[in-house]
Amino acid sequence: MARPIRIEYEGAFYHVTSRGNERGKIFFTKADYRKFKEYLRDAQIKYGFILHGYVLMTNHYHLLIETPEKNLSKIMHYLNSSYTTYINIKRKRSGHLFQGRYKAILVDRDSYLLGLSRYLHLNPVRANMVERPEEYSHSSYAAYTGESDGLVRTVDLLSMLSKDSKTAKQKYKIFVESALGEKQESPMNKVYGGMILGSVPFIKEALNRLEDELLQRTETAHKKALRSPCETDDILLIVATHYGVTPEVAVSGQRNDIRKVVIYLLKKLSVASNQEIGAAIGGISGFAVAKTYQRYVAEMFKDGALREVVEKLMGHLSRVKG
């Protein structure tokens, strides 16, 4: 099975999740939640990571972790193995407690910390376990709206809202409660390559940290996406230059053959969604983008000359990306 790459470096920020095996429970009693938090505290002392938020659900958990040292794998191995041993002894069971490896999304904290924390703290509400986030006792919400529990560092997030601690907590409460009763898009829908949440420059910077040999592994998940982050402007410029037109003409529809190339390359090499591609090339729908891409793939399969042109353009783009 393809396995995701872990991007680890000093000062990295992650959204980490781990689920129970076969979606089974990992917390059975109130004492289990307390014990897990004890292991979190022990791991902080042992490995020096910073916890910015958490929510412990019945069959999974979410953590917002910052690693001053390059040691996420060590942290998570200690946490999950220690807690598994505790549960196995307590419940006289054996085997895996968690389903496979934990999932770690590298996060652009400046852009997503606020939204991610709200997403976490509203998890019990979305699951219909409580009506309001403050009613759920197994999350860091109380630390952000009241007294700190000594486990979570709240100052980084709250300082984004106000320099005054009391005012910041009030604003945070309003920010979270503003999403109650409304359908909010999950920040996880914007994850790139199965492992990065951030702006295009952040994604490029993160991918530059990857060692080349990691992308050569046949078992690496999302390998194609991780090899090829290109910005929309890069693609438009290369295509327009190749055909001797301006970028505006390339996306205007005056030359449909050119616009189809643009759509194909944006789908293959950029981080843009169908809707974002449609907006960038004259306001066509995301559905139209998807259909155009599918038809162009079929055309390339039949037309060798067309494939050569596209491969040449991709070669140019490989020298300007990153």
Secondary structure as the mmCIF struct_conf table of DSSP 4:
data_model
#
loop_
_struct_conf.conf_type_id
_struct_conf.id
_struct_conf.beg_label_comp_id
_struct_conf.beg_label_asym_id
_struct_conf.beg_label_seq_id
_struct_conf.end_label_comp_id
_struct_conf.end_label_asym_id
_struct_conf.end_label_seq_id
STRN STRN1 ARG A 3 ARG A 3
HELX_LH_PP_P HELX_LH_PP_P1 PRO A 4 ARG A 6
TURN_TY1_P TURN_TY1_P1 GLU A 10 GLY A 11
STRN STRN2 ALA A 12 ARG A 19
STRN STRN3 GLY A 20 GLY A 20
HELX_RH_3T_P HELX_RH_3T_P1 ASN A 21 ARG A 23
BEND BEND1 ILE A 26 ILE A 26
BEND BEND2 THR A 29 THR A 29
HELX_RH_AL_P HELX_RH_AL_P1 LYS A 30 TYR A 47
STRN STRN4 ILE A 50 LEU A 56
BEND BEND3 THR A 58 ASN A 59
STRN STRN5 HIS A 60 THR A 67
BEND BEND4 PRO A 68 LYS A 70
HELX_RH_AL_P HELX_RH_AL_P2 LEU A 72 LYS A 90
TURN_TY1_P TURN_TY1_P2 ARG A 91 LYS A 92
BEND BEND5 GLY A 95 GLY A 95
BEND BEND6 LEU A 97 LEU A 97
STRN STRN6 PHE A 98 PHE A 98
BEND BEND7 GLY A 100 ARG A 101
STRN STRN7 LYS A 103 VAL A 107
HELX_RH_AL_P HELX_RH_AL_P3 ARG A 109 HIS A 121
TURN_TY1_P TURN_TY1_P3 LEU A 122 LEU A 122
HELX_RH_AL_P HELX_RH_AL_P4 ASN A 123 ARG A 126
TURN_TY1_P TURN_TY1_P4 ALA A 127 ASN A 128
BEND BEND8 MET A 129 MET A 129
BEND BEND9 GLU A 131 ARG A 132
HELX_RH_3T_P HELX_RH_3T_P2 PRO A 133 GLU A 135
BEND BEND10 SER A 137 HIS A 138
STRN STRN8 SER A 139 SER A 139
BEND BEND11 SER A 140 SER A 140
HELX_RH_AL_P HELX_RH_AL_P5 TYR A 141 THR A 145
BEND BEND12 GLY A 146 GLY A 146
BEND BEND13 GLY A 150 VAL A 152
HELX_RH_AL_P HELX_RH_AL_P6 VAL A 155 LEU A 158
TURN_TY1_P TURN_TY1_P5 SER A 159 LEU A 161
BEND BEND14 LYS A 163 ASP A 164
HELX_RH_AL_P HELX_RH_AL_P7 SER A 165 GLU A 177
TURN_TY1_P TURN_TY1_P6 SER A 178 GLY A 181
BEND BEND15 GLU A 182 GLU A 182
HELX_LH_PP_P HELX_LH_PP_P2 GLN A 184 SER A 186
HELX_RH_3T_P HELX_RH_3T_P3 PRO A 187 LYS A 190
STRN STRN9 TYR A 192 TYR A 192
TURN_TY1_P TURN_TY1_P7 GLY A 193 MET A 195
STRN STRN10 ILE A 196 LEU A 197
BEND BEND16 GLY A 198 GLY A 198
HELX_RH_AL_P HELX_RH_AL_P8 VAL A 200 ASN A 208
TURN_TY1_P TURN_TY1_P8 ARG A 209 ARG A 209
BEND BEND17 LEU A 210 LEU A 210
HELX_RH_AL_P HELX_RH_AL_P9 ASP A 212 GLN A 216
TURN_TY1_P TURN_TY1_P9 THR A 218 GLU A 219
STRN STRN11 THR A 220 THR A 220
TURN_TY1_P TURN_TY1_P10 ALA A 221 HIS A 222
HELX_RH_AL_P HELX_RH_AL_P10 LYS A 223 ARG A 227
HELX_RH_AL_P HELX_RH_AL_P11 THR A 232 TYR A 243
TURN_TY1_P TURN_TY1_P11 GLY A 244 GLY A 244
BEND BEND18 VAL A 245 VAL A 245
HELX_RH_AL_P HELX_RH_AL_P12 PRO A 247 SER A 252
BEND BEND19 GLY A 253 ARG A 255
HELX_RH_AL_P HELX_RH_AL_P13 ASN A 256 LEU A 269
HELX_RH_AL_P HELX_RH_AL_P14 ASN A 274 ALA A 280
TURN_TY1_P TURN_TY1_P12 ILE A 281 GLY A 282
BEND BEND20 GLY A 283 GLY A 283
HELX_RH_AL_P HELX_RH_AL_P15 GLY A 286 LYS A 302
HELX_RH_AL_P HELX_RH_AL_P16 GLY A 304 SER A 318
TURN_TY1_P TURN_TY1_P13 ARG A 319 VAL A 320
#
